[in-house]
Amino acid sequence: MSFWPTREHWSVQIPLETPHQRMPALAETGVVVLADSRLEIPPTEWLGLEYMDWKSGGDTNFAPLASADGELDCRGFWDKGKTDKDALWTSNAELSPTLRSYVDAVGANFGRVRVIKLEPQSREQAIPSMHRDDNNRFNPPDEGWVVRSWLELTDNPDSYMLLMDNGPDGLPDPDSEVRVPLHRGARFVVDTQRLWHVVVHNGNAPRYALITSFETSPTLERWVDANLPARV
């Protein structure tokens, strides 16, 4: 690799050990893959949105569906003095009723809800954007840990979410690598404050996905349990 994070990477300073309520399903690996969604979502619900030029994990644009104050804003909730919870729907949500209903149906407290548009990038291009998220800034220690969920809107079976846990030096451990395939309907929940992550997008057109911040709670845990793949 021509690039690898060092101890000076900003992600290294993000806290890992806190007293927040955590989700048992994420304890071992930091990720849980759910059963594929069978929702019929009209493409207009992601193609007809207002996107912001906001870079994260590559050449990206984001369409905020829910934000700290209901405005079309991609910044962290901490800029408004809030934890990434208790979000308000934006004008984009009016154009995406199926996606809004999907998030509401989980029943858990949610923060940022966004559709990401990611341009193609190889593994070598993606690695320099690998990072951990600062999901829990200002989060009271007696409340639930904020994690993120994905719902893939476009079909990119040759692309994948690249995940790595931390090594003893606090940097990504290549031996812990996990790849989550990004076909249409793929769903997964990730502790992105714990895991280093980036998407390797081997397609030839933009990839779209819904990303939602959720507060860990018994409600979220029940939803995850109810949406695990069927056992064969």
Sequence and secondary structure as in RCSB ss.txt:
>XXXX:A:sequence
MSFWPTREHWSVQIPLETPHQRMPALAETGVVVLADSRLEIPPTEWLGLEYMDWKSGGDTNFAPLASADGELDCR
GFWDKGKTDKDALWTSNAELSPTLRSYVDAVGANFGRVRVIKLEPQSREQAIPSMHRDDNNRFNPPDEGWVVRSW
LELTDNPDSYMLLMDNGPDGLPDPDSEVRVPLHRGARFVVDTQRLWHVVVHNGNAPRYALITSFETSPTLERWVD
ANLPARV
>XXXX:A:secstr
      TTSGGGGS     SB  GGGTTTSEEEE        THHHHTS  B   SSSSEEEEEEEESSSSS  S
 GGGGT  S S EE GGGGG HHHHHHHHHH S EEEEEEEEE  B HHHHGGG B   TTTT  TTSB EEEEE
EE S EEEEEEEEE B TTSSB GGG EEEEE TT EEEE TTTSEEEEEB SSS EEEEEEEEE SHHHHHHHH
HTS    
